Structure formats: C-alpha cells, structure tokens
C-alpha cells in the first residue's frame, strides 16, 4: 500500500502531483512514528494535505493485503505550514479481515488533527449503487484559477488548488442570490500518476477536502461568502468504495442537507466518468457570521 520517498527538498520544484507527494509523504522515524512537511506558501495547512498524510503514514503500518475502506477525522487546531508535523500511529486493532489505525498529527507538542482509519481485506459480496448524475462530460482544459484565492492564502500567493497541483472545472458557480445547496465540479490531479493504489487513494483523500465546505454557502445570498463568514472544516469522513484514477477527471457531487448554530453539514460523492462510485464523503464545517 505505502511507498518510501526520500527526504523532501529544501525548495521543492512542484510541477505535478507526484512532486507534491514526494514533498509531503511522511518519513518513518520509528515503527509507528512519522514526520512530514507542508507545501509553501500558505497561511495555515490545507486540511486535505493532513488527511492524505495520515492515510499515507497509516498505510505503511499495515500488510499489503489490507486496504483502507473508511476514514473518520477531526480538525483540532490550525496547522503551521512552516513547522514539521509529527504523526503518531496507534495500531489499535489487528484482525484477520479488519484492522484499525488511529493517527494523531502534532505540532508544537499539541494535537492538530486526529483520525481513525479502518482497513479490510478484499472480499466478494452482493452490490448495488445509485446512478451517477447525468452531466455534460468534462472539457480537456481546466478552469483558469489565476484570479481565485482561498481563505488560507495571501494576495499574490498561488491558491491552494494550484499549489497542490489539482485541476478543477466548476459546474456550479456562486451567484449573488441564494441558490440550492448543491455543488458539482470535475477534479483531477496534474498527472500522470503511476499504477499505485495507495498513491491514487492519497490523491482522492486530498481532493475530498475541496468543495465540501463551500457547498454550505450556496443557500446564502453572497457571491463571496468569505467576506461575510468565518469558515473552517470541523470534521471529515471518507468511505472508499472502488479504485479510481485520480489523474483523470472525476465528478465531485456535493450537497448540504442542513446548516444551523454556526455549523453546516455537507455530503459528497466522487464518481469516475464511466459511472463508478469511487468514494462517499461527509463533513461538518464552521460557518460563523462575521460581526462588524
């Protein structure tokens, strides 16, 4: 499942997603201890990076016969991108068909993120699936994001999607008026990626933290919600269903059934172009109204 990478470069050249993974992949320092780095520049660490790093660290502690099928996590504190991240893996359960790993990410001697990841051996079984939404296929080219800036980057810095070598074609656009709480985008990493299941799964984990939070703001009459709300991811869950090629366009179909009390709840489904449900996601987000 996992793979070993050399220590990161001091000033990495990042032109594709494999360069991103080479820089952020946690390095093993003890049997269940790892350390990883972040991409710069960013003001606080992109949550999708830490999700992927915890998965990559845990993958290195389980047999190749096991594969992650679910991940449940909490964002505890904002991460410092200038500080290495310590990853402590707890082999909480080793079973014949299921195993569990608990991973805590720490900086400055405090936990910034924790997650439980469940692993399962491949088994035969009955199956069913919803139908993929019927949408026009993706274009060849990605959206021009040069004018887009996320909440964790400063003016003049690359936005997080470009920084992490991810491409997007937004299907649902923000409008100035309230709109249904549903958002859709085509996403892929800048490839190609090798035929490594763990690498594609790490890419999916990173992509899964894009679009979920923004969906909670569609019912609000603001074209730029970040001017009106303080926003942050509170927790995150992924259920991995099928292997996918994340260097090809995948559809991220998200909705928000509920918001209230300064929080919003979002769900997502990641689909391959041929209609295979690759993963399901869920997230609760902070959406606190700014005062003054």
BAGUSE-424806 format. One record per residue: residue in one letter; x, y, z of N, C-alpha, C, O in turn. Coordinates in steps of 0.05 Angstrom, whole numbers, plus 5000, padded with zeros to 4 digits. Layout:
N
AXYZXYZXYZXYZ...
This chain:
292
X501749765000500050005000501750255000501450434983X503650275019505250525021507650515003508150314989X509150725003511650734987513550915002512651085017X516150874997518151035012519251254993519951194970X519351495004520451724988522851835002523051805027X524751954988527052085000526152335016523952425012X527952435033527252685048526552905029527652915006X524753095037523853295018526053495012527953525027X525853624989527753824981527354074998525154125008X529454235001529154485016527254675002525554805015X527454694975525754864960524654704936525754724914X522554544940521754354920520654484895519354694896X521254364872520054444847517554274843517754034840X515254404843512754264843511354334817510154544813X511454144798510154184772507953984766506653994746X507653784784505653574780505053454807506453514827X503053294809502153184834504152994847504352984871X505652854831507752674842509852834857511052734877X510453084848512253254863511153334890512553344910X508453384891507153444916507453214935508253254958X506952964926507152734944510052684952510452604975X511952734935514752704942515452884966517052804983X514253124966514953314987513453265013514653295035X510953175012509353155036509152875048508252845071X510052665033509852395044511252365070513652435072X509952275092511252245118513552045117513451835104X515752125130518151955132518151815159517651925180X518651555157518551385181520951435199523251405189X520551495224522751535243522851315265524851285278X520651175268520550945286518350765276517050825256X517850535289515950345278513150475273511950415253X512250635292509650765289509851075291507951205299X512151185283512551475285513551575257515151455245X512451805249513051915223513252225226512252335245X514552345207514652635206514252725177515252595158X512752945173512153035146512353345145512353475165X512353445120512653725115510253825098508753665088X510054095097507854215082508954375058511254455058X507254425039507954595017507654885025505954955041X509255065014509155345018508955484991509755384971X507655734991506755885014503755835020502155815001X503055825045500355825054500255925083502255885098X498056035091497956155118497455945139498555955161X495655745133495255515151495055275133494455295109X495655035144495854795128493154725116491154715131X493154665091490754565077489954295090491554115092X487454275099486554045113486853785096487453575108X486353805070486653565054489353445054489753205050X491453615058494153525059494453345084495653125081X493553425107493853275132492253015131493152805141X489853025118488352775115489952575099490152345107X491052665076492652485059495152385074495852155071X496452565089498952485103498352275124499852085127X496152305139495552105159494951835146495751625156X493551845124492951595109495551465100495851225102X497351625088499851515078501551395101502851195097X501651525124503151425147501951155156503350965161X499251155160497950905169498350675150498750445158X498250735124498550535103501250385106501450145100X503250525116505950395119506050205142508150085146X503950185158504050015182502149775180501849625199X500949735156499149505153500149335130501549425112X499449075130500248895108499048985082496949115081X500248905060499348975033496648855027495148955009X495848645041493248515036490948685046488648635039X491448885063489349065074489249325059491249425050X486849435057486449685043484449855059482449755069X485050115061483250295076480550305063480350335038X478450265079475750295068474150525081472150605070X475150625104473750855116475751015133477650905144X475151275135476851455150475051665164473251775151X475451705190473851895205475752075221477351975236X475452335217477552515228476252765239474052845233X477952905256477253165268479553355264481853285269X478953595254480853815253480753955280478654065288X483053955294483054055322484254335324483154505340X486354395310487654655310488654715282489254535266X488954975277490255055251493154965251494554995271X494054855228496754755226498654975216497855145200X501154965225503255155218504755035194506254845199X504555145170505955025147508955045149510354905134X510055215166512955245169514155045189516655025191X512454895203513354705223512954415214510754355205X514954235217514453955211512153845227511653935250X510753645216508553515230509453245240510553085224X508853185265509452925276506852755274504752845282X507152515264504852335261505352085278507251935274X503652045298503751815316501551625308499251685309X502351375300500451175291500050975314501950855324X497550925321496850735342495650485328493450515317X496950255330495850005318493649895335494049685347X491450035337489449975358488149705354487249585374X488049605329486849335325488149205301488349335280X488948955304489848785282488148535281488448355298X486348515262484548285259485148125234486848205218X483647915230484147745207483047875181484247845160X480748015183479648145159479448445162479248585142X479448545187479348835191481648915210482248765229X482849145205484749265224484249565225483149685206X485049685248484549965252487050105261488649995276X487450345250489650515258488550785267486850905254X489650885289488951155299491451325295493651245303X491151555282493451725276492952005288490852115284X494852105303494752375314497052535301499352455302X496352765289498252945278498853165299496953285309X501353225304502053415325504053625315505753565298X503753865325505654085322505854235348503854265362X508254335354508654495378507554345403506454465421X507854075403507053905425504053905430503153845452X502453975409499553975411498453825387499553835365X496253685392494853545370493453745353491953915363X493853725326492453905308490353755292488553875280X490553485292488653315276488853035286490952935293X486552895287486652605292484652465275482652575266X485252205270483552055252483751755259485751665269X481551615254481551325255481051225227479351315213X482651025219482550915192482050615195483650475209X480050515182479450225182480350095156479950205135X481549865159482549705136481149445134480249335154X480849345109479249105104480648945082481749055063X480748675085481648515063479548505041477248555046X480348455016478448434994476648194997477547975002X474048234995472048024997470048044975469548254964X468847814968466647814949464047874964463847814988X462047984950459448044963457548154943458248224920X454948174951452948294934453448594932454848714948X452348724911452849004907450549144894448949024880X450249404899448449584885449649864887451449914903X448550044871449550324872447550504859446150434840X447350754869445750964856446951014828449150934822X445351144811446351224785447851494788447151664804X449951524772451451774771449651994759448151944740X449852244769448352464757449052494727451352454719X447052564711447452594683448352884677446853074680X450852914669452053174664453753164639454552954630X454153394626456053404603458853314612459653364634X460253174595462953084602464853314606464253534597X467053274621468953494625470253574599470553414581X471153824599472753924576475653824580476253714601X477253864560480053784563481553974582483253884597X480954234580482454424596481154474623478654454625X482754554642481754614669480954914670481555064652X479454984691478755264695481255424700483255324711X481255684692483355864698482855964726480956114731X484555884745484255964773486156184781486556224805X487456314762489456514769488256744786489756864801X485756804783484457014798483056924824481957084838X483256664829481856544852483756534876486056444873X482856624900484456604924482756484946480556594952X483756274959482256154980482756295007484256485008X481456185028481656315054484356295068484956445086X485956105059488556055073490956145057493156065063X490556315037492756425022492656725022490456845025X494956855018495057145018495057244990495657104971X494357504986494557624959497357594947499357644960X497457504922499957464909501057174911502757094895X500057014930500856734932499056564914496856644908X500056334905498356154890496056054907496456014931X493756004895491555894910492155604916493855484904X490655484935491355214945491055004923492554814922X489055034905488654834885491054824866491954614858X492055064858494455074841496854974856498554824845X497155054882499454984898499754674899501954574898X497454534903497554244906497154094880496653854880X497454244858497354114831494853954827494853724818X492554094832489953984827488554164807488854404809X487054054789485554204769482554174774481653964783X481054384768478154374772476754494749477654694736X474454384743472454504725469854534742468454334747X469254774750466954824767464354814749464154954729X462454644757459854624743457954824756456454964742X457954834783456255014798457855264805459955244817X456855504798458155754804456755894827454255874830X458256044843457056214863455556444849456556564830X453156504858451556724848451056924871451256844894X450257164865449757364885447257304901446857394923X445457144889442957074902443056794914444856634906X441256734933441156464944440656264923439156314904X441856024926441455814906441255544921441955534944X440455334907440155074921442754984933444855044922X442654834956445154754970446454504957446754304969X447154534932448454324917450654434899450254644887X452954294898455154394882456554154868456853944880X457354204844458653994828461154104814461154334804X463253944813465754014800467053764788466753544800X468453794766470353594757473053654769473853884768X474453454779477053494791478953274782478153054777X481553344781483653144776486253264786486553504789X488253084791490853184797492453204771491853074751X494553374772496253404749498053164747499853124764X497653004727499052744724501152734703502152944694X501752494694500552234702501552134729503752204738X499851954741500651814765501351524758500151414740X503251404772503851124768501550944777499751034791X501650694769499550494777500050414806500950184811X499550584825499950534853497450604868496650834869X496050394878493450434891493550634914491850804917X495650614930495950784953496351074945495251254958X497751124923498151394913495551524903494951754909X493951364888491351464879489451504902487851694902X489551334923487851374946488651624961486851764972X491251674963492151924977491152164961490452374973X491252154934490252374918487252414922486352644924X485752194924482852224929482352354956480652524959X483952264976483552385003484052685003482652835016X486052774988486553054986484353204972483453414981X483453094949481353224934478753234950477153414946X478353034967475753024982475353265000473053315008X477453425006477053655023476653915006476654135017X476253884980475554104963472654094957471553884950X471254324959468454354951466454294973464254414974X467054114992465054045013464354295029461954355032X466354435040465754665056464254885041462354995051X465154935016463955155001460955104995459455294991X460154854995457354794988455454905009453154965003X456354935034454455025055453655315050451755415062X455055465033454455745029452655805005451856035002X452055604989450355654966447655764973446655934958X446355684995443755805001443856095011441856225014X446356195016446656465026446956665003448356594983X445756895004445857084981448457244980448357494981X450657104977453257234976454957104954455356854954X456057264936457757154915460557094926461956924915X461357234947463857184961463357134990463657325006X462556894998461756845026464056905047463456965070X466556885038468756915058468857205068470157255089X467557395055467457665065465457685088465557875104X463657495090461457505110461557295131460257315152X463257085127463256855145466156785153467956815137X466556695177468956555185468456255181466456145191X470156125165469655855157472055675163474355755161X471455425171473555225175472254955176469954925184X473754745167472754475169473054375198475054425211X470954245208471054145235471653845237473253755254X470453695219471053405218470853315189470253475171X471553065184471752965156471452665157472652525174X469952555138469752265135469852185106468752325089X471051955101471251845074470651545075471651405093X468951455057468551165053469551095025468451195005X471650935023472850864997471350614986471150415000X470250644962468650424951470150274928470150024928X471250424910472650304887475250454881475550684888X477050314868479550444859478850634836477250564818X480150864835479751054814482451164805484451154820X482551274781484851404771484551704775482951834761X485951814794485552094802487052284783486852534787X488552184764489752364744487852384720488552494699X485452274722483352314703481052464717480752454741X479352604701477252764713475252584728474352384718X474652664753472652534769470652754778471352984782X468052664780465952854787465652854818465452644830X465753094830465153124858462353254861462053484855X460453094869457653174871457053214901456953014916X456653464909456353524938453653654943452453784926X452553614967450153754976450353815006452053695020X448653995015448554075043445754045053444054225048X445053825067442253785077441453985099439054035102X443454095114442754255138444954445144447354395140X444254675155446054855169444554995192442155025191X446055075212444855205236446755215258448655055260X446355405277448055415300450955475294452755395310X451555605272454255665264455755435251458155445248X454255225243455454995231453854915206451454975204X455154785187453854675164454754395158457054325163X452954225149453553935144453353885114451453945101X455553765103455653705075456253415070457553285086X455253315047455753045037456953055009456353244994X458452855002459552854975459852574963459952384978X459852554937460252304923462252354900461952544885X464252194899466352214877465851994857465951754864X465452074832464751894810466851894788467852104781X467551664778469151644753467351724730464851714732X468551784707467051864684465251644673463251694660X465951384679464351164669462251084690461150864688X461651254710459451204728460051024752458150924764X462550994759463250824783463451014807464951214806X462050944828462251104853464851024867465050804878X466751214867469351154879469451194909470751034923X468051394919468051444948465751624955464651774939X464951604981463051794993464351945015466151845028X463452195019464752365039462552505056460252525048X463452605079461652775096463452965112465752895118X462353195118463953395133462053585146460053665135X462753665171461453895184463354125185465754085191X462354365180464054595177463054825195460654845201X464954985204464355235218463455445197464855475177X461255575202460355795184459356025202456956095202X461156135217460556345237460356615223462156695208X458156765227457757025215459757225227459957245252X461157375210462957575219461357815230459357895218X462357925252460958155265462558405258465058405258X461158615253462358875248463558905221464659115214
